[in-house]
Amino acid sequence: MSSPEAWRHLQIALLIPCLDEAASIREVVRDFRAVLPEAEVYVYDNGSTDGTAAAAAEAGALVRHEPMLGKGQVVSRMFTEIEADLYLLVDGDGTYDAASAPRLIERLLTEHLDMVCGARLSAAEEAYRPGHQFGNRLLTGMVALLFGDRFKDMLTGYRLMTRRFVKSFPLFCTGFELETHLSVHALQLRLRVAEVETPYAARLQGSPSKLRTWSDGLLILRTIGSLVKEERPLMFFSILFAVLATGSILLAIPVVIEFLHTGLVPRFPTAILATGMMLLAFLMLTSGLILDSVAQGRRELKRLHYLAQPPLPSAD
C-alpha cells in the first residue's frame, strides 16, 4: 500500500452536503481532516436552521450555502464550483467511517479507477434498518438487471470520484435519487468502478434521519423508470409495444372469428379499438428505434466530455 505522501500531489476535495446536522458536523469534519489533512473540506449548507454552518466553520471547513433544497441540488452546485483531482462525497450525519477514506483512495489510485464506493457494513439494526437494506438490495438488483451488475450497495452516500467522472456527470436530479444517477452514469459509460466495504454507524443522538423510506423509495423507483426511458428507450418502448399489441390481438380475435363465419363485423367499435391499439403499438416501437439512436449519441457525447478532462496527474 502506498503512503499518504504519494497523494500530496493530488488536490482532494471532501464534499459534505448538509441539512440540520449541527449535532454531528463538527465530528465529521474533524475526523476526516485527521485522516486526510491534505484535503480541502467543503460543507454546503442547504437551509439549515440549527447552526450547522457555524459548527462546520468552527471545525475548519469552508462553508457555502445552497438555497435550493435537495441533496441533488447541493451536489450539482458542488460539482460545478469545486475544482480538484479527487472528490470524496460523504454525508454529514456521522454514519460513514472516516478511517476508511485512505483505503478508498488507495484502491482508486492502485487500480486506476473512476469511482470507488463505500459499501456499508453494520451490525447495528438502528444504523441500517432491515427495511432499508431490503429496499437497497431490491433497487440495486433492478439496476443490475437493466444496466449491469457492478454494485452491491448502489445507494451508498460514501463515494470517491475522479475529476473526469465528476465533470462529465450531467446532474439533473434534486433529492436522494442522486446515488442512482451516479451509479447508472458509471454503468452506461462503462467506467472503472469498485466497492470497498466500510463500517456504517448509527446517527448521533439528536440527529434525525432525513430519509423517508416509502416516499424516497418510490422516488428512486420512478427515477429508475425515467432512466430506462432515457438511456434504454428501445427496451422501454418495446415493452409498451408488446402490451398494446397483445391487447389489440386479444380484442381482434373474436371479431376476426365472427367475420370468418358470417362475413359481418357487428362489433365495429371493438374492431376500431383493436386497430387503433395496433397502430399505437407500432408507433411506440418506431419511437423506441429512433430514440435509441438519440440515446447512443448522448452516451457518445458524455464519453467525449469524460475524455476531454485530464487524467490524474502523475507523482513524477
Helices and strands as residue ranges (DSSP letters): G 4-7, E 12-18, H 25-35, E 40-45, H 52-59, E 62-65, H 71-81, E 86-89, G 98-100, H 101-111, E 115-121, H 130-147, E 159-162, H 163-167, H 178-188, E 193-199, H 213-231, H 233-262, H 268-308
